[in-house]
């Protein structure tokens, strides 16, 4: 269950990063020089979470 929740959270971070880049808004209005790195960081973290879950699911599958 935790793996699937982590996967959904990863997708949420990617969507949030895209929203920050497009609308330049994250709780307050952001300048472009802050919105782009923050959005990129959120997208990178979302990808990291998804890749980590995929690796864990594959290793759990191989152990069974």
C-alpha positions, 0 to 999 in steps of 0.5 A: 500500500505504501508503494502505491501511495508513494507513486501517487505522491510522485505524480502529484509532485510532478503536476505541482512542479508543472503548475508552479512553472506555468502559473508562477504561483506557489502559495504566493506569486513567484518571480520567474527566477524563483518559479522555474528552479522551484518547479524543476526541483519539484519535478525532479523530486517527483521523478525520484520518488517514482523511480524509487518505487519502481525499483522497490516494486521490481526488487520485491517481485524478484524476491517472491 
